[in-house]
């Protein structure tokens, strides 16, 4: 039988459960400004390798783990020089600087981009 005392217990238990779920959920740290800047800087790559002209995060990250970066993601992070950059001009400048960096095969990322290839490898991560 549902009494006021039991109802109070259900409400308290529900509130506690809700608080646990909210506090334990990790915050997403997506950086859509990087993806958007890359697509604007290299629209031909977005058309060739993307879906409806949109690329995935795999340009800079391995497919399964967005916390890690592939070789291009590491180079881009280095050229940015700071974390969580939101300024579109700084991101564009970093993309341009990253073109001069070389991958493990000795090719620059700019050469790969001009050849119509994605600069980073989705399966590699650092």
C-alpha positions in Angstrom: 0.0 0.0 0.0 1.3 3.4 -0.9 1.4 5.7 2.0 2.8 9.2 2.4 5.8 7.8 4.1 6.5 5.4 1.3 5.9 8.0 -1.3 8.4 10.3 0.4 11.0 7.5 0.3 10.4 7.0 -3.5 10.8 10.7 -4.1 14.0 10.9 -2.1 15.4 7.7 -3.8 14.5 9.1 -7.2 16.2 12.4 -6.5 19.3 10.7 -5.3 19.4 8.5 -8.4 19.0 11.6 -10.6 21.8 13.4 -8.8 24.1 10.4 -9.2 23.5 10.2 -12.9 24.0 13.9 -13.4 27.1 14.1 -11.4 28.7 11.0 -12.8 28.2 11.8 -16.5 31.3 13.1 -18.2 31.2 16.4 -20.0 31.7 16.3 -23.7 34.6 18.4 -25.0 33.7 18.4 -28.7 35.4 21.1 -30.7 33.2 21.7 -33.7 35.0 24.9 -34.5 38.0 22.8 -35.7 36.0 20.6 -37.9 34.1 23.6 -39.4 37.4 25.5 -40.0 38.9 22.4 -41.7 35.9 22.0 -44.0 35.9 25.7 -44.9 39.7 25.7 -45.6 39.6 22.4 -47.6 36.1 22.2 -49.2 37.3 19.7 -51.9 38.4 17.2 -49.2 35.1 17.6 -47.5 33.3 16.9 -50.7 35.5 14.0 -51.6 35.8 12.2 -48.2 32.8 13.6 -46.3 29.1 12.8 -46.2 27.1 15.7 -47.7 30.3 17.8 -47.6 30.9 17.2 -43.9 33.9 15.4 -42.5 34.1 13.3 -39.4 36.4 13.9 -36.4 38.6 11.1 -37.8 40.6 13.8 -39.7 42.4 14.4 -36.3 41.3 11.5 -34.1 41.2 7.8 -34.4 37.7 6.4 -35.1 37.2 4.8 -31.7 38.8 7.2 -29.2 38.3 10.9 -29.5 40.6 11.7 -26.6 43.6 10.6 -28.7 44.9 12.3 -31.8 46.4 10.8 -34.9 49.6 12.2 -36.5 47.8 15.1 -38.1 45.9 15.9 -34.9 49.2 16.0 -33.0 50.7 18.4 -35.6 47.7 20.6 -35.5 47.8 20.8 -31.7 51.4 21.8 -31.9 50.7 24.6 -34.3 47.8 25.9 -32.3 50.1 26.4 -29.3 47.3 26.5 -26.7 44.3 24.5 -25.6 40.6 25.1 -26.6 41.2 27.8 -29.2 37.9 29.2 -30.4 39.1 32.0 -32.6 38.4 31.1 -36.2 41.4 33.1 -37.5 43.8 31.4 -35.1 42.4 28.0 -36.1 42.8 28.8 -39.8 46.4 30.0 -39.2 47.2 26.8 -37.4 45.7 24.7 -40.3 48.0 26.6 -42.7 51.1 26.1 -40.4 50.2 22.4 -40.0 50.5 21.9 -43.8 54.3 22.4 -43.5 54.6 19.6 -40.9 55.7 16.1 -42.1 54.1 12.8 -41.4 55.9 9.5 -40.7 56.2 8.9 -44.5 58.1 12.2 -44.9 55.3 13.9 -46.8 53.9 17.2 -45.7 50.3 17.4 -44.7 50.0 20.1 -47.4 51.1 17.7 -50.0 48.6 15.1 -48.9 45.8 17.7 -48.9 46.7 19.0 -52.4 46.7 15.4 -53.6 43.1 15.0 -52.3 44.0 12.8 -49.4 43.0 13.2 -45.8 46.1 14.3 -43.8 45.6 12.1 -40.7 45.2 8.4 -40.4 42.0 7.4 -38.6 43.5 4.2 -37.1 46.7 5.7 -35.7 46.8 7.5 -32.4 49.2 9.3 -30.1 
